[in-house]
């Protein structure tokens, strides 16, 4: 029997700009809520109601769950959805007259937006509540990750920074979900020797690992990643199956590249007349995704065919069968090597499903249904595998990530290496502050806590990734300058033994994250 260990990772950087009526980068959260998180919850609820025997694991990053729990952002999402619905009514009318080939999809988008908003309001605007209920039913295992999704191998020479990222990730999870997380998603699958001990010392029992870790390990792997690997600290690692996940993940040959699927980029916000779309984009006339997309991936921009839901549905069914066929086939090969009941660790970013790959939620539902009906498959979670006490590999692994070349190229290259000398200096200064001002309370304690909060936010892996990918570069650079600048406000003030109270109040209001943070986490003597 092939055991399916599906692990989804939901993460977005902390973006909250209430000083503006609308803010462009806040759409990252709203698009993911509307297109991935709420549809995923709806799909899992359908399966649960239909008594499909599925199980999987989901990681919600601390930055994401903070935003999902933020009342101001919840209100802004409602406003965002009302705009989408208003546009939907206009699109239904426009397509009926001018573009009948798109009318069916316009109706579909409108109905989905209305249903997603209704569900959001019915849950008291708390999407996490639905996932927590599935966790309590033993349908999903919830896990956490580093506080601001820092790419940890780069900070291996700063144990206090690693400790703060791990500790605040675990604290935030426990504060929101009411229990400690056993699993820890390594940001970008980034591992370095010794990180396993840090996690184990914090009570973590398992993490996921990049595909090539068993190939490049210092010790020979008997099970090739189809059993957990036990690291020197006793932490268990679950090695991502590259062969199977690449069927979905590959940007060249993966299922989402199929020409019958909907095109992600061809959105009316970018090609309909400005006078029509102006109320639904950002000032001053910044064209953005509206979610109303009517074309398939086929051809160049000017040659794209209209999207056919019927063709896409047929292709989803084929891809579901092909996905499970490949797992069966690989399982047979693995079992001939003496590995009985192999565990397939299928690790994906949650936003791939629904948001980046429109048909992804339906594909995922098809896989969960079809596998649940077959005696060839059994769903599991990492904690369940560990409790079975089966055979494991005990190995030492090297530094690695799931980046294209397997190491740190995305987060440390010629485009973004400049940021680290500033962050490293801030870490050193934070350690200095903990030594000079230990265990402060009242205003000084809050001031120092804000410094550590700004430092953690500067460490986010999203900023160097955005700079590397050359997407929202100016925003990423501004965020880095803002967080490091705010840190330096605290450092320079405390060097004069003063507190800027007005600045502190405004800073706390602008980043309502990690309310239970303690700057003493950066004290080397308390590790």
Long-range contacts (C-beta under 8 A, 24 or more apart in sequence): 1-341, 1-375, 1-376, 1-377, 1-378, 2-327, 2-328, 2-331, 2-341, 2-342, 2-344, 2-376, 2-377, 2-378, 3-341, 3-342, 3-343, 3-344, 3-377, 3-378, 3-379, 3-380, 3-385, 4-327, 4-344, 4-346, 4-371, 4-377, 4-378, 4-379, 4-380, 5-57, 5-238, 5-343, 5-344, 5-345, 5-346, 5-380, 5-381, 5-382, 5-385, 6-56, 6-57, 6-346, 6-348, 6-379, 7-56, 7-57, 7-58, 7-59, 7-143, 7-185, 7-208, 7-238, 7-345, 7-346, 7-347, 7-348, 7-382, 8-40, 8-56, 8-57, 8-58, 8-59, 8-348, 8-349, 8-350, 8-353, 9-58, 9-59, 9-61, 9-145, 9-185, 9-347, 9-348, 9-349, 9-350, 10-36, 10-37, 10-58, 10-59, 10-60, 10-61, 10-64, 10-349, 10-350, 10-351, 11-59, 11-60, 11-61, 11-63, 11-64, 11-145, 11-149, 11-187, 11-349, 12-61, 12-63, 12-64, 12-67, 12-351, 13-63, 13-148, 13-149, 13-460, 13-462, 13-463, 13-479, 14-63, 14-66, 14-67, 14-148, 14-457, 14-460, 14-511, 14-513, 15-67, 16-67, 16-70, 16-72, 16-73, 16-510, 16-511, 16-512, 18-72, 18-510, 19-510, 22-76, 22-282, 22-283, 24-282, 24-286, 24-288, 24-475, 25-472, 25-475, 26-73, 26-76, 27-80, 27-288, 27-289, 29-64, 29-67, 29-68, 29-73, 29-77, 30-76, 30-77, 30-80, 30-81, 31-289, 31-291, 31-355, 32-351, 32-355, 33-68, 33-77, 33-116, 33-120, 33-127, 34-80, 34-81, 34-84, 34-113, 34-116, 34-291, 35-291, 35-354, 35-355, 35-358, 36-350, 36-351, 36-353, 36-354, 36-355, 36-361, 37-68, 37-127, 37-350, 38-116, 38-119, 38-120, 38-127, 39-112, 39-116, 39-354, 39-361, 40-350, 40-353, 40-354, 40-361, 40-364, 41-119, 41-127, 41-130, 41-131, 41-134, 42-115, 42-116, 42-119, 43-361, 43-364, 43-365, 44-134, 44-139, 44-140, 45-130, 45-134, 46-365, 47-365, 47-368, 47-369, 47-372, 48-134, 48-137, 48-139, 52-368, 52-369, 52-372, 53-372, 53-379, 54-139, 54-368, 54-371, 54-372, 54-379, 55-138, 55-139, 55-140, 55-141, 55-379, 55-380, 55-381, 55-384, 56-139, 56-140, 56-141, 56-368, 56-379, 56-381, 57-140, 57-141, 57-142, 57-143, 57-183, 57-381, 57-382, 58-131, 58-140, 58-141, 58-142, 58-143, 58-350, 59-142, 59-143, 59-144, 59-145, 59-183, 59-185, 60-128, 60-131, 60-142, 60-144, 60-173, 61-144, 61-145, 61-146, 61-149, 61-169, 61-185, 62-144, 62-145, 62-146, 62-147, 62-148, 62-168, 62-169, 62-172, 62-173, 62-513, 62-514, 63-147, 63-148, 63-149, 63-460, 63-513, 65-128, 65-172, 65-173, 65-176, 66-172, 66-512, 66-513, 66-514, 68-126, 68-127, 68-128, 69-126, 69-128, 69-176, 70-512, 71-125, 74-125, 77-120, 77-125, 78-117, 78-120, 78-121, 78-125, 81-113, 81-116, 81-117, 81-120, 82-117, 83-279, 83-280, 84-113, 84-280, 84-290, 84-291, 85-110, 85-113, 85-114, 85-117, 86-279, 86-280, 87-279, 87-280, 87-290, 87-292, 88-113, 88-114, 88-292, 90-276, 91-268, 91-292, 94-276, 99-294, 101-294, 101-306, 102-294, 102-306, 104-309, 105-292, 105-293, 105-294, 105-307, 105-309, 106-292, 106-294, 108-309, 109-291, 109-292, 113-291, 128-176, 128-177, 132-177, 132-178, 135-177, 140-381, 141-182, 141-183, 141-381, 141-382, 141-383, 142-173, 142-177, 142-181, 143-173, 143-181, 143-182, 143-183, 143-184, 143-185, 144-169, 144-170, 144-172, 144-173, 144-181, 144-183, 144-184, 144-185, 145-169, 145-184, 145-185, 145-186, 145-187, 146-187, 147-172, 147-456, 147-514, 148-456, 148-457, 148-459, 148-460, 149-187, 149-460, 149-461, 149-462, 150-187, 150-456, 150-459, 150-460, 150-461, 151-187, 151-188, 151-190, 151-401, 151-408, 151-411, 151-461, 151-464, 152-186, 152-187, 152-190, 152-191, 152-192, 152-195, 153-190, 153-191, 153-192, 153-195, 153-399, 153-401, 153-408, 154-408, 154-411, 154-412, 154-420, 155-427, 155-459, 156-192, 156-194, 156-195, 158-424, 158-427, 159-198, 159-524, 159-527, 160-427, 160-430, 160-431, 160-521, 160-522, 160-523, 160-524, 160-527, 161-427, 161-455, 161-459, 161-522, 162-195, 162-198, 163-198, 163-521, 163-527, 164-452, 164-456, 164-521, 164-522, 165-456, 165-459, 166-198, 166-199, 166-202, 166-204, 167-202, 167-521, 168-456, 168-514, 168-517, 168-521, 170-202, 170-203, 170-204, 171-514, 171-516, 172-514, 175-516, 182-206, 182-382, 182-383, 183-207, 183-382, 183-383, 187-461, 188-401, 188-402, 188-403, 188-410, 188-411, 188-461, 189-240, 189-347, 189-400, 189-401, 189-402, 190-400, 190-401, 190-408, 190-411, 190-461, 191-237, 191-397, 191-399, 191-400, 191-401, 192-399, 193-396, 193-397, 193-398, 193-399, 196-231, 196-232, 196-233, 196-235, 196-237, 197-232, 197-233, 197-235, 199-233, 199-235, 200-233, 200-234, 200-235, 201-233, 204-235, 205-235, 205-236, 205-383, 205-386, 206-235, 206-236, 206-237, 206-238, 206-382, 206-383, 206-386, 207-235, 207-236, 207-237, 207-238, 208-237, 208-238, 208-239, 208-240, 208-345, 208-347, 209-237, 209-238, 209-239, 209-240, 209-397, 209-400, 210-239, 210-240, 210-400, 210-401, 210-402, 210-406, 211-239, 211-240, 211-241, 211-242, 211-245, 211-402, 212-242, 212-400, 212-406, 213-237, 213-239, 213-397, 213-398, 213-400, 214-239, 214-393, 214-395, 214-397, 216-397, 216-398, 216-400, 216-406, 217-395, 217-396, 217-397, 217-398, 218-395, 218-396, 218-397, 218-398, 219-393, 219-394, 219-395, 219-396, 220-395, 221-393, 221-395, 222-391, 222-393, 223-339, 223-391, 223-392, 223-393, 224-334, 224-337, 224-339, 225-345, 226-334, 226-339, 226-342, 226-343, 226-344, 227-339, 227-342, 227-343, 227-390, 227-391, 227-392, 227-393, 228-343, 228-382, 228-385, 228-386, 228-392, 228-393, 229-392, 229-393, 229-394, 229-395, 229-397, 230-392, 230-393, 230-394, 230-395, 231-395, 231-396, 231-397, 232-396, 236-382, 236-386, 236-392, 237-397, 238-343, 238-345, 238-382, 238-385, 239-345, 240-345, 240-346, 240-347, 240-402, 241-330, 241-344, 241-345, 241-346, 243-326, 243-330, 244-323, 244-326, 244-327, 244-330, 244-344, 244-346, 245-346, 245-347, 245-348, 247-322, 247-323, 247-326, 248-323, 248-348, 248-352, 248-357, 248-363, 249-348, 249-352, 255-319, 255-323, 255-357, 255-363, 256-352, 256-356, 256-357, 256-359, 256-360, 257-297, 258-297, 258-315, 258-319, 259-296, 259-297, 259-298, 260-296, 260-297, 260-308, 260-311, 260-312, 260-314, 260-315, 261-296, 261-297, 261-312, 261-315, 261-357, 261-358, 261-359, 262-293, 262-295, 262-296, 262-297, 262-307, 262-312, 262-358, 262-359, 263-293, 263-295, 263-296, 263-297, 263-304, 263-307, 264-293, 264-356, 264-357, 264-358, 266-293, 266-294, 266-295, 266-301, 266-304, 267-291, 267-292, 267-293, 268-292, 268-293, 268-294, 293-358, 312-359, 313-362, 315-359, 316-359, 316-362, 316-363, 316-366, 317-366, 319-363, 320-363, 320-366, 320-367, 320-370, 321-370, 323-363, 323-367, 324-367, 324-370, 324-371, 324-374, 324-376, 324-377, 327-377, 328-376, 331-376, 343-380, 343-385, 347-402, 410-464, 410-465, 410-468, 410-469, 411-461, 411-464, 411-465, 411-468, 412-464, 413-468, 415-467, 415-468, 415-470, 416-463, 416-464, 416-467, 416-468, 419-463, 419-464, 419-467, 419-480, 422-480, 422-484, 423-455, 423-458, 423-459, 423-484, 426-455, 426-458, 426-484, 426-487, 426-488, 426-491, 427-455, 427-522, 429-487, 429-491, 430-455, 430-487, 430-519, 430-522, 431-522, 431-523, 431-524, 433-490, 433-491, 433-494, 433-519, 433-522, 434-519, 434-520, 434-522, 434-523, 434-524, 435-523, 435-525, 436-494, 437-494, 438-520, 438-523, 439-520, 440-519, 443-499, 443-501, 443-504, 444-494, 444-499, 445-519, 446-504, 446-508, 447-490, 447-493, 447-494, 447-499, 447-500, 447-504, 448-490, 448-494, 448-519, 449-517, 449-518, 449-519, 450-486, 450-490, 450-504, 450-507, 450-508, 451-486, 451-487, 451-490, 451-491, 451-519, 452-517, 452-518, 452-519, 452-521, 452-522, 453-511, 453-513, 453-514, 453-517, 454-483, 454-484, 454-486, 454-487, 454-490, 454-507, 454-511, 455-483, 455-487, 455-522, 456-514, 456-517, 457-483, 457-511, 457-513, 458-483, 458-484, 458-487
